[in-house]
Amino acid sequence: MPKKRRKLNKDFEKKIHSSKKNVELVLAKIYDIDDEDIQKEYMSAFNEVVVLYEELKLDYEQKGFHDNSEEIFVNYKNAFNLFQSEFEI
């Protein structure tokens, strides 16, 4: 049985690309923190956002755009917004 082609979505790809830049920017800011304890606290808190971003990216690469894609993106975005509201960066 032939493998089903994954469905692509340009707008969703732009969201993923923008998310990648946001994650990289926050990580760079965290790495710039001089106090090691504070840096670890920020990394620990931001880890959930990174995991959700990786899930989003991997899901799109493997399955393409599907019914749950927006839900995965919303989960990532909510975690990112929660991090931003709790931590000044």
N, C-alpha and C positions, 0 to 999 in steps of 0.2 A: 504494500500500500504506500503510495507516495506521501511524502511529508507535506503537511498543510503549510502554505506560505503564511508568514506572519503579516498582519495588517499594520501599515505604517500611518503615522499621523504627524505632519510637519509642525503643527501648533504644539503638540505634546512634546515633540523633540526639542522645541525651543524652550519649553518649561523645564525639561530635564537639563538642558545646557545651562540655563539660568540658575537652576538649583545647584549645579556643580560649581559654578562660580561663587555662589553664596557660601557654600560649604567650605571651599578652598580659602575664601577671604576670612571667614571666622576662624578657621584652623590656623591661618597665618597670624592672626591677632592673638590667639591663645598661645602660640609658640613664642610670641614676643613678650609675654608676661615674664618678668624677672623672678618673682617670688614663686618658688617651686611648688609650695603647698597650694597656692591660689591657682597656679597653672593646672595642677592635678585635679582640683575641684572643678574647674571649668571643663577640662577634658572629659572627666567622668560624666558631667551633666550633658555635654554636647555629643557624647558617644551614641545616644539613642537617635539623634538627628542623623548622624553619619550612617548608622545601621539602616534607618528608614530610606535614606537616599540611595544606598547601595542596593536595597531591595527594589526600589523603584527603577533604577537603571538596569539591573539584571533582569527584572520581569519584562521590561520593554525589549531588551536585547533578545531574550529567549522567546517570548510569546507575541511581541508586538503590542499594538493598541487593542484592548478588549474591554469588556464591560466593567471590570474591576480596576482598570488603570487610573481613572479619576479618583477612585476611593483611596488607592495607594498614595497618590499625589497629595490628596487632602490630609491624610495621616502624617505624611512628611511635613507638609506646610504647617499643620497645627503644632507639631513638635518643635519646628524651627521658631515659630512665633512664641511659643511658651518659653523656650530657651532665651529668646531676646527680651521677653518681659521680665524674666527672673534674674538675668545676668546682664550687667552693663559691659558692653564690649565695643 
